Amino acid sequence: MQLYPMSDFEIVGAEDFFATIYRRGAYVGQIVKNGKKILKETEDGVDIKGGIPILVPYGDLVRDAKYTFHGTEYHLPKNAHVVGNYRDSIHGLTRSQEWNVKKRNDNSISLFTEINDPGYPSILGVEITYTIIEGSFDASISVVNTGEMPAPLVIGAHPYFITSGPWKLHHQERIQMLNYPDGVFPDGKLMDYSFNDIDNPEKLNLDSSFVGGGALKLESKYSTIILERINMTYFEVYNGTFAGKDSVALEPLTGAIDAFNNGMGLKELASGEKFKCGFRITVY
């Protein structure tokens, strides 16, 4: 369980628009615009149940907490017990780490950490910069493989956006939904899907992954959220138990659930190679 002491955060932005950033996990505890909270906060201190956890070097689950990469089998922590799963690994290796503040000013902060874990084949340097700019919250993520071996990589974020009453999700471009024959792990098949044609998606039980879509717009009586993604082609929509009845998790990702095993969206970083991605949240 990952808990967040309230004394361990930085604030970026101004009184009318600011964010609280925790050094542990580079976790975004809250975004506030004109006095209105944008993110559902974790109720029990577990980071993946609120705010915006950052997920590196994998998002969502890795089946049985193991994978084979370049002929070697690796074992990850079986840490999904916080969601009632005692078999798999969930949401990366950096959420429990203390990130170092590299630089900051009133409207921006950059944090850095390193991944050097027996369950991972190489060493990664990970930097994330959060910026409040022109009415938006930006996250820019840069990962470099500083080790000698190739490295598998998926990057994600898990924002829970507060909603009120019915909500709708719009997308600019075509999307496809991943197929889950066992209800948990995708089999590589994709099916055309459209949220644009669904009037009441809040009535659906969503814990689903999609590819494409361009900019995403989440609308409810509470606010309108625009989520733009850079090199994060995948996204998940979650309105299950931890979202409650007052939020939706709209999660940008570079790859699919269990990509370390199924290869969907998996990025392989050569030694010395760098990868960049990010997302922008605009609130109306």
Phi, psi and chi 1 to 4 in degrees:
 res  aa     phi    psi   chi1   chi2   chi3   chi4
   1 MET       -  130.8 -178.3  178.9  -64.3      -
   2 GLN  -105.3  115.7 -173.0   55.6   63.8      -
   3 LEU  -108.6  155.4  -56.8  178.6      -      -
   4 TYR  -125.3  104.8  -73.0   84.7      -      -
   5 PRO   -64.1  136.0   23.1  -32.0      -      -
   6 MET   -67.9  -13.1  -68.8  -55.2  -65.3      -
   7 SER   -85.5   -8.6   60.3      -      -      -
   8 ASP  -105.3   59.0 -172.8   27.5      -      -
   9 PHE  -144.2  163.4   63.4   83.8      -      -
  10 GLU  -115.3  151.6  -54.7  -85.4  -16.8      -
  11 ILE  -115.8  128.2  -64.4  177.6      -      -
  12 VAL  -120.2  147.1  -64.4      -      -      -
  13 GLY   108.7 -165.0      -      -      -      -
  14 ALA  -124.1 -179.5      -      -      -      -
  15 GLU   -59.4  -34.2 -176.9  176.8   -5.1      -
  16 ASP   -83.8  -15.1   62.0  -24.4      -      -
  17 PHE  -160.3  109.6 -168.0   17.3      -      -
  18 PHE  -148.1  166.3   66.0   88.7      -      -
  19 ALA  -135.6  147.3      -      -      -      -
  20 THR  -103.8  127.3   56.7      -      -      -
  21 ILE  -120.8  121.4  -47.2  -63.3      -      -
  22 TYR   -88.7  139.3  -70.8   81.3      -      -
  23 ARG   -71.0  -30.5  -68.8 -173.1  -68.5  -85.0
  24 ARG   -76.7  116.6  179.0  169.1  -67.4  175.3
  25 GLY    79.3   -0.6      -      -      -      -
  26 ALA    52.3   35.9      -      -      -      -
  27 TYR   -77.4  133.9  175.5   73.1      -      -
  28 VAL   -93.6  109.7 -177.3      -      -      -
  29 GLY   -77.3  -37.6      -      -      -      -
  30 GLN  -161.6  147.7 -170.9   53.8  -95.3      -
  31 ILE  -120.1  129.6  -59.7  170.7      -      -
  32 VAL  -127.4  125.8  179.7      -      -      -
  33 LYS  -123.5  123.3 -175.4  173.0 -176.4 -179.1
  34 ASN    50.3   42.7  -64.0  -33.6      -      -
  35 GLY    81.0   -3.1      -      -      -      -
  36 LYS  -101.7  126.4  177.0 -176.3  -76.1 -170.1
  37 LYS   -73.7  136.1  -66.7 -178.6  177.0 -179.0
  38 ILE   -98.1  -30.9  -55.5  -54.6      -      -
  39 LEU  -106.5  139.0  -56.6  175.0      -      -
  40 LYS   -68.8  131.1  178.8 -178.4  175.7   65.8
  41 GLU   -91.8  147.4  -64.2  173.0  -34.2      -
  42 THR   -62.0  135.1  173.8      -      -      -
  43 GLU   -90.6  -17.6  -63.8  176.8   -5.7      -
  44 ASP  -123.7   12.5   58.3    5.1      -      -
  45 GLY    82.6   -0.5      -      -      -      -
  46 VAL   -84.7  122.4  177.3      -      -      -
  47 ASP   -62.6  -34.0   62.9  -29.2      -      -
  48 ILE   -82.2   11.5   58.9  175.2      -      -
  49 LYS  -113.1   15.4  -63.2 -178.7 -178.3  179.9
  50 GLY   177.8  175.3      -      -      -      -
  51 GLY    62.6 -145.4      -      -      -      -
  52 ILE  -132.4   93.2  -50.8 -179.6      -      -
  53 PRO   -70.8  146.8  -11.7   25.2      -      -
  54 ILE  -104.9  131.8  -59.8  -60.5      -      -
  55 LEU  -115.6  106.8  -38.2  174.9      -      -
  56 VAL  -145.5  135.9 -171.4      -      -      -
  57 PRO   -98.5   19.7   36.1  -35.5      -      -
  58 TYR  -149.9  148.9   53.9   94.0      -      -
  59 GLY  -110.3  151.7      -      -      -      -
  60 ASP    61.5 -144.2 -141.8  -59.1      -      -
  61 LEU   -97.1  148.0  -61.6  173.6      -      -
  62 VAL  -112.8  120.1  175.6      -      -      -
  63 ARG   -60.2  129.4 -172.5 -162.0  -64.2 -100.8
  64 ASP    58.3   16.0  -63.4  -35.3      -      -
  65 ALA    55.7   35.2      -      -      -      -
  66 LYS  -150.8  157.5   64.1 -178.4 -179.0 -179.6
  67 TYR  -159.5  160.3   62.8   99.9      -      -
  68 THR  -114.8  129.8  -61.1      -      -      -
  69 PHE  -136.3  122.2 -174.2   69.8      -      -
  70 HIS    51.1   42.3  -76.2 -128.9      -      -
  71 GLY    84.6   -1.8      -      -      -      -
  72 THR  -113.7  134.8  -60.4      -      -      -
  73 GLU   -88.8  132.7 -175.2  172.8  -84.7      -
  74 TYR  -119.1  149.5  -64.5   90.6      -      -
  75 HIS  -121.4  130.9  -66.3  -97.2      -      -
  76 LEU  -107.1  164.1  -64.2  163.4      -      -
  77 PRO   -65.4  136.8   21.6  -33.2      -      -
  78 LYS   -84.6   81.6  -68.0 -174.7  176.9 -177.7
  79 ASN  -112.3   15.5   59.5   -3.1      -      -
  80 ALA   -85.2   10.4      -      -      -      -
  81 HIS   -62.4  -22.8   56.5   86.7      -      -
  82 VAL   -66.9  -16.5  -65.9      -      -      -
  83 VAL  -114.7   22.1  -65.8      -      -      -
  84 GLY    79.3   19.0      -      -      -      -
  85 ASN  -117.7  117.0  176.1  -28.4      -      -
  86 TYR  -106.0   15.2  -67.0   86.5      -      -
  87 ARG  -114.2  -35.6 -175.7 -174.2   68.8 -175.4
  88 ASP  -106.7  172.6  -55.7  -43.9      -      -
  89 SER  -106.9  146.5 -170.5      -      -      -
  90 ILE  -133.9  135.8 -165.9  169.7      -      -
  91 HIS    61.4   35.6  -71.3  -21.5      -      -
  92 GLY    85.7 -171.5      -      -      -      -
  93 LEU  -118.7   -0.6  -62.1  170.7      -      -
  94 THR  -105.9   -3.8   63.7      -      -      -
  95 ARG   -67.6  -27.8  -66.6 -175.4  -62.7  110.2
  96 SER   -95.4   -0.5   62.3      -      -      -
  97 GLN   -88.2  147.5  -65.1 -177.1 -170.3      -
  98 GLU   -82.6  117.7  -67.7  -73.6  -18.0      -
  99 TRP   -87.9  144.7  -66.3   49.9      -      -
 100 ASN   -90.1  138.9  -63.7  -45.5      -      -
 101 VAL   -79.9  115.9  177.7      -      -      -
 102 LYS   -83.8  -43.3  -72.5 -170.1   66.4  174.6
 103 LYS  -161.4  157.9   57.6 -176.5  176.7 -179.6
 104 ARG  -161.4  155.6   68.1  153.0  -61.3  157.5
 105 ASN  -140.1 -167.2   56.1   40.4      -      -
 106 ASP   -60.1  -34.2  -70.9  -15.2      -      -
 107 ASN  -112.7    4.0  -66.8  -43.6      -      -
 108 SER  -151.8  149.0 -179.1      -      -      -
 109 ILE  -145.3  138.5 -172.8  169.4      -      -
 110 SER  -117.0  131.2  -63.9      -      -      -
 111 LEU  -123.9  152.9  -57.3  103.2      -      -
 112 PHE  -137.3  142.9  176.6   85.3      -      -
 113 THR  -147.4  171.2 -165.3      -      -      -
 114 GLU  -126.2  140.7 -175.3  177.2   81.6      -
 115 ILE  -103.4  117.2  -66.1  173.0      -      -
 116 ASN  -144.4   90.2 -171.8   -5.1      -      -
 117 ASP  -133.3  140.5 -170.8  -85.3      -      -
 118 PRO   -61.5  -19.4   19.6  -31.6      -      -
 119 GLY   -88.9    8.9      -      -      -      -
 120 TYR  -134.5  138.1 -166.1   71.2      -      -
 121 PRO   -75.4  -15.6   24.4  -33.2      -      -
 122 SER  -142.3 -171.7 -162.7      -      -      -
 123 ILE  -113.6  132.2  -59.3  171.2      -      -
 124 LEU  -118.4  139.0  -61.7 -176.7      -      -
 125 GLY  -100.3  126.9      -      -      -      -
 126 VAL  -122.2  125.2 -173.4      -      -      -
 127 GLU  -126.0  137.5 -177.3  171.7  -13.4      -
 128 ILE  -131.4  136.1 -173.9  164.0      -      -
 129 THR  -119.8  125.3  -60.7      -      -      -
 130 TYR  -106.0  134.6  -63.2  117.9      -      -
 131 THR  -138.9  133.1  -53.8      -      -      -
 132 ILE   -93.1  116.8  -59.9  -72.3      -      -
 133 ILE  -149.0  127.4 -178.7  171.6      -      -
 134 GLU    50.2   45.5  -63.2  176.2   -6.6      -
 135 GLY    76.9   12.8      -      -      -      -
 136 SER  -128.5  160.0  -63.1      -      -      -
 137 PHE  -110.7  117.5  174.6   83.7      -      -
 138 ASP  -106.1  141.6  -81.6   15.9      -      -
 139 ALA  -127.5  121.6      -      -      -      -
 140 SER  -118.8  123.1  177.5      -      -      -
 141 ILE  -117.7  131.9  -53.8  167.4      -      -
 142 SER  -128.7  129.7  176.3      -      -      -
 143 VAL  -127.0  131.4  176.2      -      -      -
 144 VAL  -125.9  136.4   60.1      -      -      -
 145 ASN   -84.5  103.3 -177.7   -3.4      -      -
 146 THR   -94.0   -1.2   59.9      -      -      -
 147 GLY   -89.1 -172.9      -      -      -      -
 148 GLU   -97.1  -16.7  -62.4  179.7   -4.0      -
 149 MET  -102.8  155.3  -62.1  -68.4  -67.4      -
 150 PRO   -60.9  157.5  -18.8   30.6      -      -
 151 ALA  -136.4  130.7      -      -      -      -
 152 PRO   -79.7  144.9   30.5  -33.1      -      -
 153 LEU  -147.9  131.1 -179.5   64.3      -      -
 154 VAL  -134.4  135.0  171.1      -      -      -
 155 ILE  -118.5  139.3  -61.5  172.6      -      -
 156 GLY  -150.5  170.9      -      -      -      -
 157 ALA  -141.1  157.5      -      -      -      -
 158 HIS  -133.2   62.3 -160.7  -54.0      -      -
 159 PRO   -74.8  133.2   24.8  -30.7      -      -
 160 TYR  -101.2  111.0  -74.7   81.3      -      -
 161 PHE   -94.7  128.8  -63.7  113.9      -      -
 162 ILE   -65.9  136.4  -64.9  173.6      -      -
 163 THR  -129.3  168.0   57.4      -      -      -
 164 SER  -140.3  120.6  176.4      -      -      -
 165 GLY    69.8 -157.6      -      -      -      -
 166 PRO   -59.6  146.0  -21.9   33.1      -      -
 167 TRP  -132.6  159.3   54.4  -91.2      -      -
 168 LYS  -131.2  150.8  -70.7 -157.7   67.9  172.1
 169 LEU  -123.0  125.5 -178.3   62.4      -      -
 170 HIS  -115.6  147.5  -56.6  -89.2      -      -
 171 HIS  -134.3  144.7   41.0   93.3      -      -
 172 GLN   -74.7  -32.9  -71.1 -177.6  -37.4      -
 173 GLU  -124.0  170.0  -58.5  170.3    6.4      -
 174 ARG   -58.8  141.5  172.3 -163.5 -176.8 -158.2
 175 ILE  -124.4  156.6   64.5  171.3      -      -
 176 GLN  -127.0  141.4  -66.3  178.7  -67.4      -
 177 MET   -98.3  137.8 -176.2  171.6   67.0      -
 178 LEU   -71.4  145.3  -79.9   61.6      -      -
 179 ASN   -92.5  130.1 -175.0   52.1      -      -
 180 TYR  -117.6   89.1  -64.5   82.8      -      -
 181 PRO   -64.9  -28.7   21.3  -32.3      -      -
 182 ASP  -102.3    5.2   64.2   -2.3      -      -
 183 GLY    83.2   -3.0      -      -      -      -
 184 VAL  -129.0  -50.6 -179.6      -      -      -
 185 PHE  -113.1  133.4  -64.7  100.8      -      -
 186 PRO   -72.6  153.9   25.8  -32.6      -      -
 187 ASP  -105.8    6.2   62.2    2.9      -      -
 188 GLY    98.9  -12.0      -      -      -      -
 189 LYS   -84.0  147.6  -64.4  179.3 -178.7  178.6
 190 LEU  -122.7  142.3  -63.0  171.1      -      -
 191 MET  -128.3  137.2  -56.3  169.3  -70.6      -
 192 ASP   -60.4  142.3  -76.2  -24.8      -      -
 193 TYR  -151.6  154.8 -163.9   90.1      -      -
 194 SER  -147.2  116.8  176.9      -      -      -
 195 PHE   -75.5  -22.6  -80.1  101.5      -      -
 196 ASN   -59.2  -25.2  -66.2  -22.8      -      -
 197 ASP   -98.0    5.1  -57.9  -35.3      -      -
 198 ILE  -107.8  119.1  -59.0  175.0      -      -
 199 ASP   -78.4  -33.0  -70.5  -29.7      -      -
 200 ASN  -132.7   67.6  -60.1  106.9      -      -
 201 PRO   -65.7  -18.5   23.1  -33.8      -      -
 202 GLU   -64.6  -17.0   76.7  -80.7   -5.1      -
 203 LYS   -83.1  -10.6  -65.6 -178.7  178.8  179.8
 204 LEU   -85.5  153.5  -57.0  175.4      -      -
 205 ASN   -95.5   96.4 -177.5   19.8      -      -
 206 LEU  -106.6  123.6  -65.7  164.5      -      -
 207 ASP  -149.3   64.8 -170.4    1.5      -      -
 208 SER  -128.0  151.8  -51.4      -      -      -
 209 SER  -110.7  147.4  -63.2      -      -      -
 210 PHE  -139.3  161.4  -56.1   85.5      -      -
 211 VAL  -124.6  137.3 -176.0      -      -      -
 212 GLY    96.1 -154.1      -      -      -      -
 213 GLY   101.5  -23.7      -      -      -      -
 214 GLY    63.9 -145.4      -      -      -      -
 215 ALA   -67.7  139.3      -      -      -      -
 216 LEU  -110.6  138.1  -54.0  174.1      -      -
 217 LYS  -122.1  119.4 -179.3  167.1   68.6  172.0
 218 LEU  -106.5  118.9  176.1   65.6      -      -
 219 GLU  -119.8  134.7  -69.6 -176.3  -58.7      -
 220 SER  -150.3  179.8   77.3      -      -      -
 221 LYS   -63.2  -21.9  -69.2 -173.9  -64.5 -176.6
 222 TYR   -75.7  -44.2 -170.9   80.4      -      -
 223 SER  -169.3  172.9   66.4      -      -      -
 224 THR  -119.2  126.1  -64.6      -      -      -
 225 ILE  -114.0  129.4  -56.9  -70.9      -      -
 226 ILE  -107.2  123.6  -55.1  -65.6      -      -
 227 LEU  -112.5  112.8  177.6   65.1      -      -
 228 GLU  -105.9  141.9  -60.6  171.7  -88.3      -
 229 ARG  -125.3  140.1  -63.2  163.9  -71.1  147.4
 230 ILE  -116.7  118.5  -60.0  171.2      -      -
 231 ASN    55.6   30.0  -71.3  -25.3      -      -
 232 MET  -128.7   78.2  -56.5 -175.0   85.2      -
 233 THR   -71.9  -30.2  -51.5      -      -      -
 234 TYR   -89.1  157.3  -71.7   74.1      -      -
 235 PHE  -153.9  155.6   68.6   95.8      -      -
 236 GLU  -119.3  151.1  -67.2 -167.6   21.6      -
 237 VAL  -122.4  125.8 -177.4      -      -      -
 238 TYR  -134.9  123.4  172.3   76.0      -      -
 239 ASN  -130.7   33.4   66.5  -15.0      -      -
 240 GLY   -81.3 -154.8      -      -      -      -
 241 THR   -52.8  -47.4  -58.4      -      -      -
 242 PHE   -74.6  -21.8  -55.0  128.8      -      -
 243 ALA   -75.0  -24.1      -      -      -      -
 244 GLY    66.2 -155.3      -      -      -      -
 245 LYS  -104.8   12.2  -64.4 -177.7  178.8 -179.6
 246 ASP  -130.2   21.6   59.2   -8.4      -      -
 247 SER  -159.4  163.6   78.4      -      -      -
 248 VAL  -135.0  131.4  178.4      -      -      -
 249 ALA   -88.5  121.5      -      -      -      -
 250 LEU  -121.1  103.0 -170.1   57.6      -      -
 251 GLU  -111.1  111.3  -47.3  163.6   34.6      -
 252 PRO   -76.1  138.5   28.0  -32.9      -      -
 253 LEU  -144.3  154.1  -69.2  152.8      -      -
 254 THR   -93.1  -12.0   63.2      -      -      -
 255 GLY  -153.7 -179.4      -      -      -      -
 256 ALA   -89.9  166.6      -      -      -      -
 257 ILE   -55.4  136.9  179.4  175.0      -      -
 258 ASP    59.7   30.7 -160.1   30.2      -      -
 259 ALA   -61.4  -25.3      -      -      -      -
 260 PHE   -62.9  -22.7  -83.8   22.7      -      -
 261 ASN  -106.9  -37.8  -72.5  -55.7      -      -
 262 ASN   -96.7  -12.6   61.8   42.1      -      -
 263 GLY    78.1    2.9      -      -      -      -
 264 MET   -73.7  108.7  -63.2 -177.1   70.5      -
 265 GLY    78.8    5.1      -      -      -      -
 266 LEU   -66.8  129.7 -173.9   68.2      -      -
 267 LYS   -98.7  131.5  173.7   70.2  176.0  176.6
 268 GLU  -108.1  116.2 -178.2  175.2  -39.8      -
 269 LEU   -94.6  123.0  -77.5 -172.8      -      -
 270 ALA   -73.0  162.7      -      -      -      -
 271 SER   -56.4  128.0  177.1      -      -      -
 272 GLY    85.7   -8.1      -      -      -      -
 273 GLU   -80.4  148.7 -173.7  178.1    1.5      -
 274 LYS  -119.0  146.5  179.5 -178.9  -72.8 -171.5
 275 PHE  -133.1  138.7  176.7   73.9      -      -
 276 LYS  -125.8  144.4  -66.9 -176.7  177.8 -178.4
 277 CYS  -156.0  179.3   64.4      -      -      -
 278 GLY   173.9 -177.7      -      -      -      -
 279 PHE  -153.6  158.1   56.8   92.7      -      -
 280 ARG  -129.2  132.4  169.2  176.3  -76.3 -168.3
 281 ILE  -112.4  119.8  -63.4  167.7      -      -
 282 THR  -114.7  133.3  -55.4      -      -      -
 283 VAL  -116.1  132.7 -175.6      -      -      -
 284 TYR  -123.9      -  -62.7   97.4      -      -
